Amino acid sequence: MAEVATEQARSESDGRVFEFGGLRFDVSFRGRGPTLRVLGPDGPLWAEMLRFDDFAEEPHFHAPPADRFAFDRSLGDPLAWFIAQVRDHLAEWLERAGFAAVLARVDVAEVTRHAEELERAMAVFVPDGYTRVPGRGLQPIAAPPAPA
């Protein structure tokens, strides 16, 4: 698909929606952390194909959406890993999730060029009581020591 990069990012009360490469990327905050939904065309509607939940206590992903896989924290920062999967392995993930037919209409190179925008959009969502630590992801903020 040789579509022009139209990053139609529209603000929503809980996030942003981007469209590029023939796909829609919905970035939102779900109370426990940011979520990235990857949606593809399904007739006149959009269907969720993949979902990455960067939740503070239990980051995980869905591929397909009905299946849930825990993130292996030995891989480092969940957000960085999730974005790397979208940027570098999108075709494999869509095939794994049962959406290989959508690939004919997807410009994977276009998605790769815009992956960092998704990371920046997700990075702003941090639950109360947490901070984003490079290389580790969302971590609880240490309480200051009690006064003596």
SERO-4910 file (N, C-alpha, C, O; in steps of 0.05 Angstrom, whole numbers):
BEGIN
 pado doro    nc1    nc2    nc3   cac1   cac2   cac3    cc1    cc2    cc3    oc1    oc2    oc3
  Met    A     17    -23      0      0      0      0     18     25      0     33     28     19
  Ala    A     17     41    -20     34     64    -23     19     89    -14     16    108    -29
  Glu    A     10     89     10     -5    111     21     13    133     32     34    127     43
  Val    A      5    157     28     21    180     39     18    179     70     -4    172     80
  Ala    A     39    186     84     38    185    113     20    207    123     28    230    126
  Thr    A     -4    199    129    -23    219    140    -27    212    169    -44    195    176
  Glu    A    -12    224    186    -14    219    214    -38    236    224    -35    258    233
  Gln    A    -61    224    221    -85    237    230    -88    232    259   -105    216    268
  Ala    A    -73    247    275    -73    243    304    -95    262    314    -92    287    313
  Arg    A   -115    251    325   -136    268    336   -137    264    366   -134    242    377
  Ser    A   -139    286    380   -140    285    409   -166    273    418   -187    279    407
  Glu    A   -165    257    439   -188    246    452   -185    251    482   -163    257    491
  Ser    A   -206    248    497   -204    254    525   -184    235    539   -172    243    559
  Asp    A   -181    211    528   -163    192    542   -140    183    524   -126    164    531
  Gly    A   -134    197    502   -112    188    486   -111    201    459   -123    222    454
  Arg    A    -98    187    441    -95    196    413    -98    173    394    -93    150    401
  Val    A   -107    179    370   -110    159    349    -93    168    326    -95    191    317
  Phe    A    -76    151    316    -59    156    293    -67    137    271    -76    115    276
  Glu    A    -65    147    246    -70    130    223    -47    133    204    -41    155    194
  Phe    A    -33    111    199    -12    110    178     -7     81    170    -12     63    185
  Gly    A      3     78    146      9     52    136    -15     34    132    -12     10    129
  Gly    A    -39     46    131    -63     30    127    -75     19    153    -94      4    152
  Leu    A    -63     26    175    -72     17    201    -80     41    219    -73     64    213
  Arg    A    -94     35    240   -101     55    260    -88     46    287    -88     22    294
  Phe    A    -76     65    301    -63     60    326    -76     77    347    -75    102    346
  Asp    A    -88     65    367   -103     79    388    -87     77    413    -83     56    424
  Val    A    -77    100    423    -61    102    447    -79    114    469    -89    136    465
  Ser    A    -81    100    491    -98    111    512    -87    102    540    -69     86    541
  Phe    A    -99    114    560    -92    107    588   -115     92    600   -138    100    598
  Arg    A   -109     69    611   -130     51    622   -129     48    652   -136     27    662
  Gly    A   -119     68    667   -119     66    696    -94     54    707    -84     64    727
  Arg    A    -84     33    695    -60     20    705    -36     25    688    -14     15    694
  Gly    A    -40     40    666    -18     46    648    -28     50    619    -52     48    614
  Pro    A    -10     55    601    -18     61    573    -24     35    558    -14     14    564
  Thr    A    -42     38    538    -49     16    521    -46     25    492    -52     48    485
  Leu    A    -35      7    476    -33     12    447    -49     -9    433    -43    -33    435
  Arg    A    -70     -1    419    -87    -19    403    -79    -15    374    -78      7    364
  Val    A    -74    -38    360    -69    -37    332    -94    -48    318   -102    -71    322
  Leu    A   -106    -31    301   -131    -38    288   -127    -38    258   -111    -22    247
  Gly    A   -140    -56    244   -139    -57    215   -167    -57    203   -187    -61    217
  Pro    A   -168    -51    177   -194    -49    164   -208    -76    163   -196    -97    157
  Asp    A   -234    -76    170   -251   -100    168   -277    -91    156   -296    -85    170
  Gly    A   -277    -89    129   -300    -77    115   -301    -48    122   -281    -34    120
  Pro    A   -324    -37    129   -327     -9    135   -318     -2    164   -317     21    172
  Leu    A   -311    -23    180   -304    -19    208   -274    -24    212   -260    -34    194
  Trp    A   -264    -17    236   -237    -24    244   -238    -46    265   -254    -45    283
  Ala    A   -221    -66    262   -220    -89    280   -194    -88    296   -172    -84    284
  Glu    A   -195    -93    322   -171    -94    338   -156   -120    331   -168   -142    332
  Met    A   -131   -118    324   -115   -141    316    -94   -148    338    -89   -172    343
  Leu    A    -82   -127    350    -62   -131    370    -67   -110    392    -78    -89    387
  Arg    A    -59   -117    416    -61    -97    438    -37   -101    457    -30   -123    464
  Phe    A    -24    -79    463     -1    -79    482     -9    -62    506    -15    -38    503
  Asp    A    -10    -74    530    -17    -61    554      8    -57    572     18    -77    583
  Asp    A     18    -33    574     41    -27    590     32    -20    618     37      2    628
  Phe    A     20    -39    631     10    -35    658     33    -37    678     51    -54    676
  Ala    A     32    -20    698     54    -18    718     60    -45    731     83    -53    732
  Glu    A     40    -58    741     44    -83    756     46   -108    738     60   -127    745
  Glu    A     33   -108    716     34   -132    699     31   -125    670      9   -127    658
  Pro    A     53   -115    657     52   -110    629     46   -136    613     57   -157    620
  His    A     31   -134    592     24   -157    576     15   -148    549     12   -125    543
  Phe    A     10   -169    531      1   -162    505    -19   -183    496    -21   -205    507
  His    A    -34   -176    476    -55   -193    465    -51   -197    435    -50   -177    420
  Ala    A    -48   -222    426    -44   -227    397    -54   -255    391    -39   -274    394
  Pro    A    -79   -259    383   -100   -239    378   -111   -227    404   -103   -236    425
  Pro    A   -129   -208    401   -139   -195    425   -151   -213    447   -151   -206    470
  Ala    A   -161   -236    439   -173   -254    458   -152   -269    475   -158   -280    496
  Asp    A   -127   -270    465   -106   -285    479    -88   -265    494    -81   -243    483
  Arg    A    -80   -272    518    -64   -254    535    -38   -267    541    -37   -291    549
  Phe    A    -16   -252    538     11   -262    543     25   -243    562     27   -219    556
  Ala    A     35   -253    584     50   -236    603     77   -228    590     89   -243    575
  Phe    A     85   -203    596    111   -193    587    133   -204    605    130   -204    629
  Asp    A    154   -214    592    177   -224    607    195   -201    614    209   -190    597
  Arg    A    195   -193    640    210   -170    648    241   -172    644    255   -152    645
  Ser    A    250   -196    639    279   -199    633    286   -186    606    309   -183    600
  Leu    A    266   -180    590    270   -167    564    274   -137    567    280   -123    547
  Gly    A    272   -126    592    276    -97    597    251    -82    598    231    -91    610
  Asp    A    251    -58    587    229    -39    588    206    -48    570    210    -51    546
  Pro    A    182    -54    582    160    -63    565    153    -45    542    148    -54    520
  Leu    A    152    -19    547    145      0    526    165     -1    503    157     -2    480
  Ala    A    190     -1    509    211     -3    488    208    -28    472    210    -29    448
  Trp    A    202    -51    486    199    -76    473    174    -76    455    175    -85    432
  Phe    A    152    -66    466    127    -65    450    131    -49    424    123    -57    403
  Ile    A    143    -25    427    148     -8    403    166    -22    383    162    -20    359
  Ala    A    187    -36    393    205    -50    375    190    -72    360    196    -77    337
  Gln    A    170    -85    373    154   -105    359    138    -93    336    136   -104    314
  Val    A    126    -70    342    110    -56    321    129    -47    299    122    -49    275
  Arg    A    152    -35    306    170    -24    287    184    -45    270    187    -42    246
  Asp    A    193    -67    283    210    -86    270    198   -113    263    209   -128    247
  His    A    175   -119    274    163   -146    271    133   -146    266    120   -166    272
  Leu    A    122   -124    256     93   -121    253     81   -144    236     61   -155    244
  Ala    A     94   -149    214     83   -170    196     81   -197    210     61   -211    208
  Glu    A    102   -204    225    101   -230    240     79   -230    261     66   -251    264
  Trp    A     75   -208    275     55   -207    295     27   -209    283      9   -222    294
  Leu    A     23   -195    261     -4   -197    248     -9   -226    238    -32   -235    241
  Glu    A     11   -239    227      8   -267    219      2   -284    243    -16   -301    242
  Arg    A     17   -281    264     14   -297    289    -15   -294    300    -27   -313    310
  Ala    A    -25   -269    298    -52   -263    309    -74   -271    291    -98   -268    297
  Gly    A    -68   -282    267    -88   -291    248    -98   -269    229   -120   -272    217
  Phe    A    -82   -248    225    -90   -226    207    -72   -223    183    -67   -201    174
  Ala    A    -61   -245    174    -43   -244    151    -56   -232    126    -42   -219    110
  Ala    A    -82   -235    123    -95   -224     99    -94   -194     98    -96   -182     77
  Val    A    -92   -181    121    -91   -152    123    -64   -141    112    -63   -118    102
  Leu    A    -43   -157    113    -17   -148    105    -16   -137     76      1   -120     70
  Ala    A    -32   -147     59    -32   -138     31    -39   -108     29    -33    -95     10
  Arg    A    -53    -98     49    -62    -70     50    -46    -53     69    -53    -30     74
  Val    A    -25    -64     81     -9    -50    101     18    -42     89     32    -58     77
  Asp    A     25    -17     93     52     -7     86     69     -9    111     70     10    127
  Val    A     83    -32    115     98    -37    139    121    -16    142    127     -8    164
  Ala    A    133     -8    120    154     13    121    143     39    132    157     53    147
  Glu    A    119     46    125    106     70    135    102     68    165    107     88    180
  Val    A     93     45    175     90     41    203    117     44    217    119     56    238
  Thr    A    137     31    206    164     33    218    173     62    221    185     69    241
  Arg    A    168     78    200    176    106    201    162    122    223    173    142    233
  His    A    139    113    232    123    128    252    123    115    279    109    125    297
  Ala    A    137     94    283    136     79    309    144     96    333    132     94    354
  Glu    A    163    113    329    173    130    352    151    149    361    150    157    384
  Glu    A    133    158    343    111    175    350     92    160    370     82    172    388
  Leu    A     88    134    365     72    118    383     85    116    410     72    118    431
  Glu    A    111    113    410    125    111    436    123    137    452    118    136    476
  Arg    A    127    159    438    124    185    452     96    189    463     92    199    485
  Ala    A     76    181    448     48    184    456     42    166    481     28    175    499
  Met    A     53    142    482     48    124    504     64    133    529     55    129    551
  Ala    A     88    144    525    106    151    547     94    171    566    102    173    589
  Val    A     75    188    556     64    208    574     44    197    594     38    210    614
  Phe    A     35    173    589     15    161    608     30    146    630     41    125    625
  Val    A     29    157    654     42    144    677     22    144    700     12    166    707
  Pro    A     15    121    711     -4    120    733      6    135    757     30    138    761
  Asp    A    -12    145    774     -5    158    799     12    139    816      7    115    818
  Gly    A     33    150    828     50    134    845     72    120    831     87    104    843
  Tyr    A     75    124    804     95    111    788    111    131    773    103    154    768
  Thr    A    135    122    764    151    138    746    162    119    724    163     95    728
  Arg    A    169    131    702    180    115    680    210    115    682    223    137    680
  Val    A    223     92    686    252     89    689    263     77    663    255     56    655
  Pro    A    282     92    650    293     81    625    305     53    629    319     48    649
  Gly    A    298     35    611    308      8    612    293    -11    630    297    -35    630
  Arg    A    275      1    647    259    -16    666    229    -12    663    214    -30    671
  Gly    A    221     10    653    192     15    650    180     29    674    194     42    689
  Leu    A    154     25    678    140     38    700    149     25    727    148      0    730
  Gln    A    157     42    745    166     33    772    153     50    793    148     73    789
  Pro    A    147     37    816    135     53    838    154     74    848    178     71    848
  Ile    A    143     97    855    159    118    866    163    111    896    144    106    910
  Ala    A    188    112    904    195    105    931    184    127    950    188    151    944
  Ala    A    171    119    971    161    138    990    184    150   1005    204    136   1012
  Pro    A    183    176   1011    205    188   1026    205    176   1054    185    167   1065
  Pro    A    229    175   1066    230    163   1093    213    180   1113    211    204   1110
  Ala    A    202    166   1132    185    179   1152    203    196   1170    226    188   1176
  Pro    A    193    219   1178    210    236   1196    215    222   1222    198    208   1232
  Ala    A    238    227   1233    246    213   1258    235    227   1281    239    219   1304
***
